[in-house]
Each structure stands twice: as C-alpha cells, then as structure tokens.
Amino acid sequence: MQPPEVSYARSGEVAIAYQVVGAGPPDIVFVRGITGDLLSTWEQPLLVRHVEGLAACGRVLMLDKRGTGLSDRVREVQSLETAMDDIRAVMDALESERAVLWMGGTSTGIGVLFAATYPERSAGLVLFDPRVKGTRTPDYPWAPTEEEWRERLAAVRAGWGERTYFENLAREWAPEVADDDDFRDWFVWHMRRSLSPGAALTSFRAAMELDVSDVLSAVRVPTLVIPRPSLPGPGHYLASRIRGAELVELPGLGGVYTWVDDDAHRATMEATERFVSRLKGRDRLERVLATVLFTDIVGSTELASRLGDSAWRELLQRHHAIVRRELARFQGRELDTAGDGFFAAFDGPARAVLAAAAIRDALRTLEVEIRAGLHTGECEVSDDKIAGIAVSIGARISSLAAPGEVLVSSTVRDLVAGSGLHFEDRGEHQLKGVPEAWHLFAVA
C-alpha cells in the first residue's frame, strides 16, 4: 500500500522523521523498540495491521527515533531525556497538546520518563513487554548479566548487517513466522534500513544502560501494561510499581512482536481500544517528575565580612545574573532565591547537571566557589511552586557537596546514562530527615 507522507520535526539540531495515520482525538504516539524504519514498515502487512489497529483508536503519530530509520544518525548513546525531547518536538510540530504513548521493550524508559515529567501532555501510557532495567540486578533477574551483554555486543559488532545474523535474530524475535521466506527477506531489509552497524551497537549499549526503576512511582497517568507471555516478569514488576496500573495478559506468544500472531494481535488491539475509550479529559495536575537544583556560595559569611556590605551586594548581583543566565540557557526554572542560594527545577536531569556545572565554572571568574546538589523525584505542584520529599533530598545533597562540587543522587546518575556525563562515586550517605540512605555521585 502507499505509505503516508514522511515529515520532519527539529529537535535541537537533529531531524526526527514522522508519519501521521488516522484521525483523532485522541492522539497516539507510537514508538518502536530498538529498531524502526517508517518506509519499510509499510512493506510488512502484519506490522501494517498493528498500525491500522492503533489508528482505529485515534490519530497515530509514528516516528523513527534519532539514530534509526529516516531520522538523523547519531554517533553516541542517546539519553532518555534526549529521546523524550524528540517526542515532544514531533507533538509540537503537529500541534498535539496531549497524547497516549504506545511503546515498550527498550523504549519503555522514554515513555515512563515522558509521562512522569509531562503528565499534562500524557493522556495515558501503554507499555508492551516493558523493560525497566537493562542489566540484571538482584531484584530484577530478567535482564542480561554484564557478561551476557558483552557477548551480545560482540555479536552485534561482528554480525549486524549480515543476512545470517538477521535470520537468526528473526528466529529469536519472531519464531511464529521466521520460517516464512517473504517475512525473512523483509526482516533482513527492515533491520538494515533501521540501523547501520555502528548505530546498532549504539542502540544496544543504550539498552544495556537503561534504568528507570526510581521513576516508576512518579508516573500518575493511566497506564496499561501488557507483559510478553514468554517473559511476563518485567511487565508484572513494572505494573506493581506504577500506581493504578492495569495489567492485561495475552494468549501465548513465543517472540517479541504481537502483530505476527493473530490471537495476540487481536487481544492487544482490544485491550488498547478499551483502555483508550476509558480515558477522560485533562485532570488537574498535582504531581510531576522534576530535577531540583540547589546552589549556594561556599564561605559566604566570611566572604561578605571581608568584602564589606557594598562590595558584597555588588558581588551578589553579578552572582545572581550569572546563575539566571545559565538557568535560562539550560531551560531551568528559578523557584526561590535566599541570600546567596538558588533553588531551581528542570524537566530534564541532564540539562540540570549541565546547568549546575556551567554555573560553577562561570562563577569562578568572580573568584566565587559554590556547592551544588541535584535530585530527580516526584514533586507536588501548587501555585507554580514544587514541594515534597524530592525537594528535601535535593537540599540535603547540596549541603553535603564539597566546595566546587556538583553532587547528584543515584537517580540522577541513572537517568542521564547516554548523555556523555561522567561521575565519581561518593558512597552512601544518610540524609537528615530522610529515612533511607542515598548513594551519591560527583560530576567528574
């Protein structure tokens, strides 16, 4: 069939390819897992029926993630924050104020972070075969071990692009149809168009580094979880940690694609249609996921005494101007200023870390040293202000930072994987007034 027209949205300097299928409301953002190519999607009737099934529920916004398909290629592992920005760019290009997010697999983190950060733009969240962590931990035994990841990355490096490699992958991911010659031929070309060998290695590394377990409790939008029948554990893990999540079990499915099996496809579309039909209008927003930043000048009392009142006031004015300039540059929002300290919030953790480092470096031109602390967590929203335990944790982390140090929680460190930021381990700390100990890291 004739595929829909391909358009592009600008996300920073990167072009994101997208197509529109059907008509809303509601809007449904459909993001594939580790691969994806908009054009060759329409050459596979089984996958087309999945897209058309979603389009029966609303206007479908399909996109190729950066680095895949028709979108711009990238050399480095991309952070969840960047992928979240790409979805927002496509929605903005189509003037979509609010959408249901339909994704899963290795794209789970994007949907979870988007829904928690922008609940006002997330009508609902549908996650098939969700992955919360990329690498195995004691409480998450379904992910590959580090040794298994090394073997997998070596296989991708050696085989991606070769027909034999892709035919073996088809048997793993779609055993129901892997013996069909036409499907195998399509699968080989679809994989080749989706990812170059280098881009494939980058995408698999991003999947290995995934960890959004700390964000699940901050998701407040209606959520439908559809576990993969052959590996249901990750789906049940996620559903038990998102408040009010609905869980739907599918009939037997050997691989990772619902659309290759008639019964699984039918059950998936029916569950999606029921879920979407129950969604109501915009709810009053009371909680969002945010990254909070606290900064203050080291030794401010001694510095003010040495400079005198007039010079100290002048220094504070220059300090405030620099902090506000960097907050604006990295899309931060100033929430409070008390003396020489700032309290700000960001909708992306990587931007918050970069802003803190930029503020620190810029203030050194004034021979002023600051300390900074950051944490990402669920915050209460009231009168354009935010509050809650996440804010308290951020403030406590800031108080533990050494002069010139940007100190972050483990949650921040996990969420900025793929951003190019590096950290030094500062161990576990008991924060005053906070029940559990927190693992902290300093920006290198």
Buried (B, 14 or more C-beta within 10 A) or exposed (E): EEBBEBBBBEBEEBBBBBBBBBEBBBBBBBBBBBBBBBBBBBBBEBBBBBBBBBBEBBBBBBBBBBBBBBBBBBEEBBBBBBBBBBBBBBBBBBEBEBBBBBBBBBBBBBBBBBBBBBBBBBBBBBBBBBBBBBBBEEEBEBBBEEEEBEEBBEBBEEBBBEBEBBBBBBBEBBBBBBEBEEBBBBBBBBBBBBBBBBBBBBBBBBBBBBBBBBBBBBBBBBBBBBBBBEEBEBBBBBBEBBEEBBBBEBEEBBBBBBBBBEEBBBBBBEBBBEBBEEBEEEEEEEBBBBBBBBBBBBEBEEBBEEEEEEEBEEBBEEBBEBBBEBBEEBEBBBBEBEEBBBBBBBBBBBBBBBBBBBBBEBBEEEEBBBBBBBBBBBBBBEEEEBEBBBBBBBBBBBBBBEEBBBBBBBBBBBBBBBBEBEBEEBEEBEBEEBEEEBEBBBBE
